[in-house]
Amino acid sequence: MVPLEQLHLNHVLQTVSALESVILRSFGPEGGQVLFTRDTGQVMLSRSGKRILTALHLDHPLARMVVRCVWKHSTITGDGSKTFVLLLASLLRIIHATASKETHMFQSHNSTKAAEAATARHLADKLLEFALTELDKFIVLNVLPHGFCVSLENFTAKTQHNLSFQTLLVSFFHTRLGYAYCDFFRNLFCELLSHWKVKDDQPSFSIQLLNNSFPALHTQVSGVPVSCSRLIEGQVIHRDFATPCPQVRKQPLKAAVFNGYLGIVHFSSWTERSVESIIATLQSFGVSVLLCALKQSSAVLAAATQAGMCLVECVSEEEISLFTYVHLDFHDCEERLKVKPCSLVICAPSEGQADQHACAFQDALRMLLTALEPMHKTQTALKKTIPSEECTSLHTDNISNEAACRVHLHQKCVIETGCVISAGGTFEFLLHHALHQYGHSCSVSVNTSAVSQLLAKALLSVPRQIYSHNLKHFLQAQTRVMALIPRQPNALSNMSLKLLDLGFESVSCKYQLVLAVLQCLTNLLRMNMLLRTHTILHTKSHNSLNAHSESSEDEDED
Amino acid sequence: MALNGDEEDFEWEPPTEAEMKVIQARRERQDKISKLMGDYLLKGYKMLGDCCEVCGTVLLQDRQQKNYCVSCQELDSDIDKDNPALNPQAALSQVRERQLAAQVPAAAPELNGGPTSSLASALVPQPRPEHCEGAAAGGRALLPPPVVASPPPPNTTLQPVLEEAEEAVLTKLRWATTQLQSSASLEASIQLCSLISSCANSLRSLRELSQ
């Protein structure tokens, strides 16, 4: 008989509230850092929500599920793990309060707890449906007009687009790595992007390439000051030569890449001859460097040494694929030759810090990728029109069409990419106001009104936590943002410039965050039973999730 | 369906002030539980998939594999809050009330309340051992160490008060001894030993007083 346990709304709420209180102290610009200590004595400081949550020892299945959702979200967008948990907890609390009042909807259930759970499930489903169908319209109409667009055309020019891009990067690195190095890393990041930029392709293409091959593209060096981090030309293969390396000749080097074994593994006289013939063939082609993915036999090493070839074995798959991509695929097209492949060297006093900097870099790439995703594409006409003069003034020097913000009055199709808004809760305040107004308008049904007001109320918890140290600042921030609303959007007024000081965050990332939270919420509330198994249930993602944790906890639930 | 909904809407009344206070207190308690759980999780405690049988809170487990319920062992439940036998704050407030009553010459002081009330008058309440790793074993049974200086109660009521106090201390001593025999944790054993020594000191001072 498999033991069953009923899951109540209280359990869910308590678990998520505990996770919320874990990340709450590190949240916001005034949040602190968590000190991680290992049994080996190593210490590390971090504010990253993903790192904090994955380091916790959690056996409760609901908690593990939430942490896994946070991890997956963070892997895609690079940011927002703490905001995720905060929003989730706030939504659960409001739904719990609403469900305990409105259980009359499901009177057929046996107990009040079951009725509450059913009401909560129903509310969560309605919320998700509302978010998937209508939320993007609210964002496009009410939030985007008060934001700015980033462009990846020219990093060094001092245009307004470029300023937005620089500010976005600085605020990201500031939240992740602190005030001291955010400018330095912003410059390094821009340099890396400019080296890898492919002229005739969309910027997101090169960012995607960098993101996919980031493990092969960077080297971490510990024991050196952070300011020594820099870019070096070419690609670093993180293996030493297995054979003595002769002096570099002047002509261009030819390299051969092998994914398998040279010859057959078993040692025999026939094998020796075949290896020798392979090496002789390579020598006739003028190959002087051999890159191998696997460990080669001693016969191969001996033959290579005799022929004077440098051999590197056990090269990682990512490095090999990057190498072949740069040297083979890029040479197909003439224009692509203009890419100067370079590698990033990240220096830090300790290993843990170097790892943190590398993660911050990769997360910045992911954040940019999400930010450049098209926000909204609709065939319906816009209700509010945006004056065309202000629109054209923003991109006089921007003729290409990738990352530009473009609103056509005559066309009924809107594609917004790369939009950012000032940080500090502006997104939440604007969306809260819009949803609140919508909920109170007469043209909506009672259900939709309830749902939109619920979401509006939950969104306000984020800026409330940001300004939790001082209620006055919260009210001031709210007033400042509300004052933006009646203004003409896209106007570079003094107010907008002041908001630049707060830093920027991507609107697309925020939208993805809200959707991800609502999906996680729906999944959480759909569960109502806990089955205790006697075997360990592991999935691949679970294993990679616990790759950092040192403790070997027993997963049996008896 | 919609009509039914409207009728039941009219049946729902907003909660009264007393109910609001209860709801508020419950919410605050839940917030305190969450905060404590978060603190323990950051200290390295493990969140288990089980719930406490008494109060239904999610259980935590420390490094020594001992289970710990935050609400039962750190926060008092709503019922036990005012019981002076279980809560030194309540005991202290009761003692203060008694002292005030004793200052009025006509009224004789009433010997109500738990046996620990007179002991509490000589004791200084300590902060809860929330920050100790071995807090699980101590729980609310940890008595603060006795303070020697204390206002002497009036002579007529001294003897029965001292007897009650002695009895209470002996009960606690017995309890601590049984706990010590079954204790598996080092921290807990150290704390129980210190409890036993403080009980012995209290007994000595009580016997000196009675002589």
Chai-1 contact restraints between the chains, C-beta under 6 A:
chainA,res_idxA,chainB,res_idxB,connection_type,confidence,min_distance_angstrom,max_distance_angstrom,comment,restraint_id
A,Q14,B,V58,contact,1.0,0.0,6.0,A-B,restraint_1
A,S17,B,S34,contact,1.0,0.0,6.0,A-B,restraint_2
A,A18,B,S34,contact,1.0,0.0,6.0,A-B,restraint_3
A,A18,B,M37,contact,1.0,0.0,6.0,A-B,restraint_4
A,A18,B,G38,contact,1.0,0.0,6.0,A-B,restraint_5
A,S21,B,S34,contact,1.0,0.0,6.0,A-B,restraint_6
A,S21,B,K35,contact,1.0,0.0,6.0,A-B,restraint_7
A,S21,B,G38,contact,1.0,0.0,6.0,A-B,restraint_8
A,V22,B,G38,contact,1.0,0.0,6.0,A-B,restraint_9
A,V22,B,L41,contact,1.0,0.0,6.0,A-B,restraint_10
A,V22,B,L42,contact,1.0,0.0,6.0,A-B,restraint_11
A,L56,B,L41,contact,1.0,0.0,6.0,A-B,restraint_12
A,H57,B,K46,contact,1.0,0.0,6.0,A-B,restraint_13
A,L58,B,M47,contact,1.0,0.0,6.0,A-B,restraint_14
A,D59,B,K46,contact,1.0,0.0,6.0,A-B,restraint_15
A,D59,B,L48,contact,1.0,0.0,6.0,A-B,restraint_16
A,D59,B,G49,contact,1.0,0.0,6.0,A-B,restraint_17
A,H60,B,M47,contact,1.0,0.0,6.0,A-B,restraint_18
A,H60,B,G49,contact,1.0,0.0,6.0,A-B,restraint_19
A,P61,B,G49,contact,1.0,0.0,6.0,A-B,restraint_20
A,A63,B,M47,contact,1.0,0.0,6.0,A-B,restraint_21
A,H104,B,E8,contact,1.0,0.0,6.0,A-B,restraint_22
